[in-house]
């Protein structure tokens, strides 16, 4: 993974000092809360319902064991012994104190981490495919461009006060696990006819109250030009994005209002002034960063070794975990392991300090000392020998981390909702917990197959409900929580926005409604090979609507 | 309010004029865009240094053809979080080649100085005296920059690979 050099180290230390000064000036009254707000937001510090919340950046979701241990220690020392992994591959502490914040940032800096630009109207932490470097269909490791963009976007003098937040995601594979079409800028690593890897730029995607699928704006930008091209897009947005209404301030609204052709024309006009200039990424820099993401020292192994297959065949519980939580690795004899942070009835994405230490130890022992955070709020050990899987599974199980439900009905994305968030209209977490408990029978989950449920506690859509196969949106009806269900959303390369089924359900009814949707799918599917999303796309929502609302 | 020019507290010789009021016979004037559009001939006839003040909704593109007649552009920051003028400053300096004074006006606070300076501003009407006193400190908070600046200051990338470079051209390569 990337390691800081002298410049990066100096930068984060200077940032810690700067924020320490800002906190002092806030505490002594020199800065009003209104003046302090954008400053603290730019440092990932929110004022929530009950307390401050600190969001720590995990660039493109990659962590070393050492970093995860530090995150665990901060949870122990400055919070309540747990933390929350987010849909943007970051980590949140829910109960830190303002006066501790500079020390927390200094602790983070000691392991090459920060909280810069995890909120605020600036370029946010850049996310990427959690299978970077190990997916068999990968064109190029997305973390290379991710790191180049991370540095460029850090305290950008021109783009720190944008009309609204700005999110960038990158996938190196045609199969998109990073939801790039739901981002302000999405990048797909592609190859041109000459065989060079470059960036396909998508622009204007987003969720929130106006969900929009991004449009392709440039099908091949050479890597050396990626910063000047991104800068051109951001400049057009910064000058022309709406600032009169925060609900219309994202780039998706600008792109829709002027059209992708006009937006593209203006971008090219800006690009022509800055391309081939100081923003060029020199080949030496691309090579320097690429070297950090060189493959680890893989052994030459036999695929599917007998000690692995025999245990899988002998132990149905292990087999179930292998079936749902293991993905194919590009190197024979290795596997990608997904660690579910969705225990039955648990809080999606939460991990205790003890669990974080356990995962750090296991990553060190079994996966080259590194792990990834997924946008679906799970963790990934990307490079595990198949022959180690059984021991790893047992060790994870001791810490409640071996739930075999990745991609299944209980692997739910949920925003913090009304339990934490000042914006929420309804609770999300308890709904996720109750759905998970309703489908607790893992055999039933495996029979249902691939099914992504995503829950947001308000229209801001932090829980990605628009792109859930089943989406659940919490709404407030005269002071009572209600939940609107959508079907058919998807965040992958065939992204789609879910369609609203009908009238919302009460908190007490919503789990029954979800179960009825699932039962309807089981009735109409063309065999087990037709997964939920394919079935909904084939039949439309009519049979589900009928099952839920028709008076029989 | 304090006025800072080229990093130093200075006496401001410029007078702002809006739509109201007579134009003084002599002295340096900064006119709003509306006044410029209404009284262009009178303003030019004064044969005194002239500046224009643009609101954050007024792009410098509107006055691009007049830049040769202008000695100063003042760009407004109506609220802290309205960042349009950062891009306007870069357009003026890097694309339009404006060499005159580029002044930040409005809600100009300590924590913006570095960003403004790096986008090409060289003058500031500072709201709080305490901020103005620490202007130099604001610019020295960071020794590392991840972006090349229009004044030619190198980015971390440039320093990594050309440690001895003396960058003075941030525009197109020749």
Interface residues (C-beta under 8 A of the other chain):
Chain A: X5 X7 X8 X10 X11 X14 X15 X17 X18 X22 X30 X35 X38 X39 X121 X151 X152 X153 X154 X155 X156 X157 X158 X159 X160 X161 X162 X235 X238 X239 X243 X273 X274 X275 X276 X277 X278 X279 X280 X281 X282 X284 X285 X288
Chain B: X56 X59 X80 X81 X82 X83 X84 X86 X87 X88 X90 X94 X95 X109 X111 X114 X115 X116 X118 X119 X130 X141 X142 X143 X144 X145 X146 X147 X148 X149 X155 X156 X157 X158 X159 X160 X161 X167 X169 X170 X171 X172 X173
